Amino acid sequence: MTVGKPDRILRLFGRVRNYDWGSPTAIYDLLGEAPTGQPAAELWLGTHPGAPSEVETVGGLRPAVDVVGPLPFLLKVLAAEKALSLQVHPDAARARTGFDDEERCGVPRDATWRRYRDRNHKPELIVALTPFRALAGVRDPLRTLAVVCGLGHPPLTAAFTPLDANPSTGAATVLRTLLTMPAEQAHAFTSGLVEAAAALRPPVDPDVAAAADLVGRLAAAHPGDVGIAAALLLNDVALQPGEALFQPARLLHAYVHGVGIEIMATSDNVLRGGLTPKHIDVDELLDVLDPRPTPAPVLAPRTMLATAGLTVRTWDVPVDDFLLAEAICHRPADASPAGGRTACDGHMPVTRPAVLLVTEGAIEVYGTGTDVIRLQRGQAAVVAPGSPASTQLGLAGVGRVFLASPGQGTSPG
């Protein structure tokens, strides 16, 4: 790894991922580019080997990993036009043992049926940029049973009765019933649910109306997938811009629609439970899943700094892999004749290496050294590691920037 000098700030060029569930416009609009006709689902900013970013140096573009080393996190812009798969992530211990077991068994790392791609856990945080709909955590069983009954599809009601018999583990039983249905039976079951949801007429309970809307949305994206029914087990969450959702290990979740800033530990470990054509290992999924009812882990931002020119907020997460902060600059840069700057009446503390992404306006970023960079909307930069590990970044301009850095328990660089 080549270690940069202290406060070295370099332009960072991410990679767009064109998954079929992505938005045809949102990420292109952020980048100031014309849509290509392909859905752009994610913009990756980091050193993940699946789509590594590059940095701009005097000698030209170089892989970011050569300059900052492997980052413990991946920063993304996520733009979901259609729902992503229902999924669970393992905790760190399960990821290690699962990966090592598959290595010993000789399972190819690129095999479609492989369950563990690496030894790391994969906690995630998503901050809504637009109204954002997600599913997260097993909903209160009594509420779910009322919703299911309200949809008026008797086979669905029968499949969900384990929630009444055992509220603490019934969700796992329901999932096993749904995910092990023979294909023909599952198709008929799901088709009947979609028809029942479409036939509902007001007035109905608001949660039932939301469930019917969800069924219709999921059916349009994943026709015939029994995950449409499984999704009804979860809390249906409507995030407003600035609100966040944290996905810890063992929590069943899915993103349905919207644009957000996501940060996650660098890992590919995903166990899927529906709304996908990809491999589903029912036994492993249910062994990792926590089936207990829980509120959705919605986080409000905490203000770290508030001055006349700068507001810095963060979302507190119980992991050491990453920190995500947002800075809103309210005051234009004021360069004095001597070359000094007034930086929004404050500085932003950062542990290096760090990744910055401007989502609104234009921001000038500088450290205690001479490196200064101006970023427009959609542009990103990286603060290279050096010594000392922590620094203060000055921010000037009018706009909004997200900053991702290692957590307090992570060794930078």
N, C-alpha and C positions, 0 to 999 in steps of 0.2 A: 504494500500500500504506500502510495506517495502522500505524505502528510503536507498539507498546505501551511503557509505562514499564518500567524494569528490574524483573525478577522478577514480572511480572504473570502470574497463574495463573488460567485460565478453564476452566469446564466445557466439555467437547467432546462433541458428540452425533454419533455415527457413523451410517452407513446400512447396513442389512441387504440383501444381495443374495440373491435367491431362485432360484438356479440349481437345475436338477433333480437334480444330483448331491449336493446338500447334505443335512445331517442334519435330521430333523424335530424334534429336541429340543435339541441341544447349545448352540447360540447363544441360543435362548430361555431355557434354564436359566441361562446366564451372565448374561443381562440381567434375570433375575427376571420374565420375562414368560410368559404362557400360550402354548403352541404354537398357531399359526394354522391348522395343517393343510398349510401350504406348507413345502417344505424350505428351511431357511436355510443357505446355503452359506458365506457370508462376511460379516463385519462390517468395513466400511471406515472407517478413521480417518485422515483426511488431506484434502488439497485436490485430489485427482484429479478432473478435470471429469466423469468418468463417474458419480460418486456423492459429491459434495463434502460434507464435514462442516460443522456449524454450531457456533458458540460462543455461550455465554450472556454477555451484557453488560448493563449497567444499562439500556440502551434496548431490550432484548429479544434474540432470537436474530439472529445475523448470520452470513453465510458466513465460514467460517474463513479463507479466502484474503484477505478484506478486512482481517483483523486480523494474521495472521502471514505473509502473502505465500505464494506457491506453494512448497510443500514439495518437496524433491528425492526424497522417499521416501513410500511408502504403508504404513501399519501395518494389519494385518488379523488377525482371528480366522478361521481356515479350518477348516471342519467337513465332512469328506468322508465321506458314507455310501456313495457309489459312486466308481469311479475317474474321475479327470480325464483329459484327452487326453494322449497322448504328444506331447511338444513340445520345441522348441529355441528359444533366444533368440539373436539376433545380437549381435556385439560392437558397440561404439560406432561404429567406422568404417563397418561394414556397414550399420548402422541409418541413418546419415546419407546414405550414397550411395543406399541402397535407397529411402528416403523421397523424396529429391530426384528420383530417376529416375521414380518413380510420379507425383510432382507434375508433372514436365515432360510426361509422357504423358497427363495429364488424368484419371488414375484417381480416381474420387470417394473421399473419405476414409471414407465409410460403406459402400463397396462390399464385398460379402461375399468377393470374390476379392482384395481389396487385401491385400498382404503386410506393408507397413510403415505403421503408423499415426502414427508420430512419429520424431524424429531421435535418440532416446535408446536406450541399451542397457537390459537388464532383468535384472540379477542378482537373485537371491532367496535368502533364508535362512528356513528354517522350523524352529521349536523345538517339539518335541513336548510337548503338555500331557497327552496320553493315549498309550498304545502306538500307534505311527503307522507304517503301512506305505507304502513308496514304492519307486519304481524310479528308478535314477540311474546313468548312465554305462554304457558297453559292458563287459559282463562278460568275464572271461578266456575266449577262444574254446574252449579245450579243455574247460573246465567246462561251457560252454554246449552244446557238441556232446554231451557225456555226458548232460546233462539232456534234450536233444532226443531222443536215441536211447532214453533211458529211458521217454519218453512213448509210444513204440510206434506212431507214426504215420508211415509211410514217406514220404509226400509232404513232411512237415515236415522230415524228415532230409535229403531231397534238396535242399530249398530252402536249408538252412543249410550245405551243403557248402563254399560260398566261404569260410567261416571257417577251414576246414582248409587251403585253397589259399593264402590270403593273410590271416593273422591280423590284420595292421595295418589293412587297409581292407575286409576281407570283410564287416563289418557293413553298410557302405553298399551293397554289392552285394545282400545279402540284403534290405535294406529296399526297394531298387528293384524286386526281383523280387516282393515281397509287395504293394507299394503300386501296382504297375502291372498286377496281375492283372485280367483281365476280371471283371466283377461276378459272373457265374454261377460261374466257376471259383473265385473267392475265397470265395464262400458255401459251396461244396462242400468246399473246403480247410479252412475254419474249422470247419464242422460236424463233419468227420472228426476234427479235433484235439480238439474239445470232447468228442466221444464217447470217444475214446481216453483222455483224461485222466480222465473219469468212470468208466471201466472198470478203472482201476488198483486193485490190491489189495495190501495190505502182505504181506510187508515190501518196501519200496522205499528207495532212497537218499533221505536227508532233503531234498536239493535237488530231486530229482524230485518228491517229495511236495509240496514247497512250490510247484513249478511247476504241478502238477496243480490245487492249490488256487487258485492265481492264475488259471489258465485258467477255472476254474469261476466265480470271482468276476467276472472281466472279461466272461465270456459272459452272465452275468445282467444286467450293466449295459449292455453293448453287443453284443447278439446279432448274429452274422453279420459283425462288424467284423474285418477281417484284422489290425487292430492287436493283437488277442489274441495272434497268433503273433509279431508284431514285439516285443511286450513281453518275450518270452523272451530277447531279446538283452541285456537290462539286468541289472545287479545288483539283486537283490531285498533291500531294506533294511528291517529292523525296528528303528525307533527306540524307545528307552525315554524316559519323561518326563525332560526336561532335556537330552537329546541333540538335536543340530541337523543339518540337511542344507543345504549351500550349493550353489546351482545357478549356476555361472558360464556365460558365453557358450559356445555351441556344444555343450553337453552335453545329450544326449537324456535326458528324464526324464518322470516322471508321479507324481502322488500317488494312492494307492490307497484308503486308509481311515485315519481318525483325526482328532483335533482338535489344532491347533497354532497358535502365534503366528507369523505370516509378516510379513516386511518385505522390500520390494522397491524398486528404483528406479522412479520414476514413469514408466511406459511401458506401451504396449499391444502391443508388438512380439512376436508369437508365430507361429512356424512349426510347424504341426501335422503329426503323422506317424501318426495313427490314433486309435482310441477316441473318435471324434467324428463327427457329421454335418456339421461345418463344412468349409470349403474346405481342400484339401491340395494344395500346389504341390510336387510331388515333386522337380523339378530344383532349386528354390531351397532346399528343406529339405536336400538332400544336398550342396549347395554350401556351406551354412553349417555343417552337422554335422561334428564331429570324430569320426571312426569308430574311433579308436584305443582299445584296451582301457584301462580306468582303474579304480582302486578307487572306490567310492562316496565322495563328499566329506563324510563324517560328521565333525562337530565336537563335541568335548567342551567344556563351559564352562570358562572361565578365571576364577578368583576374583580380583577387583579389590580387595575390601575384606572383612575378616572381623573383627567385634568381637563382644562379648557380646550385642549387640542387633540387629546388622545384618550381613547377608551380601549382597554385590553381585557378580554374575557377568556375564561377557560372552562372546560367541563371536566370535573374531577372523576377519574376512573381508578379502580382498585388494582391496576396492573403497572408494572415497571417498564413495559416495552416502549411506551410512547407517551407524549404529552401533546395536546393540540390546543393552540391559543388562536384568538382572533383579535386583530388590532384594527380599530376604525379611526382613521385620521380625519380630523375636521379642519385643519388649517394648512394652507399652501406653504410650501417651502419658502424660506426667506434667507437667501444667500447674501451675506454682507460683502462689502468690497474686499475684505480681507479673506474671504473664502469661508467664513464661518456659517453655521446653519442653525436655524431654530427648528427643532424636530418635534412638532406637535406637543410641546411642553412635557416631553417624557421620553423614556427609553424602555425597550422591551428586553427583559432578561431572557437569555437563551443558552441552553446546553448544546454544544456542537457535537457532531454535525447536525445541521438543521436545514429544513426545506421550507421555502416560502412560496406562496401562490397568491397573486393578486386577483381578486374576483370582481372588484369595482374600482373605477378611477385609475389613478396613477400614483405610485409611491416611490420615493427615493429612500434607499436603504444604505446605511453606512455603519461601520464599527468604529473602534478606537484608533484604527490605523488609517490608511489612505484609501482603501478600497471603497468605492461608492458605485452603486448601480441603480438605475432607474427602471422600474417595472411598470408596464401598462397592464390593463385588464387582460387576463389570460396568460400572462407571462410568469415564469417561475425562476427561482434562484436557489443556490445552496450555499450555506456558510460552511466552509471546509474546516476540518478539525485542526487544532493547533494547541498551544499552551499559553495561558491556562485554558481549562476545559469550558469554563463559563465566561460569558461576555455580555455586554450590553449593546443592543442594536438600536441605532437611531432611526427613526421613521419620520419622513416629511412628505407632505402632499395632502391630497384629498382622495380618500378611497378606503378600501377594505382589503386586508391581507390576512391569510391564514398561515400559521407557522407551526410546523411539526418538528419535534425533537425527541431524543431519547428520554425515557422516564428517569426518575430520580435514582432508581436502582440499577440503571444500565450504564455500563462504562462507555463513554463516547469514543468514537473512532475505532 
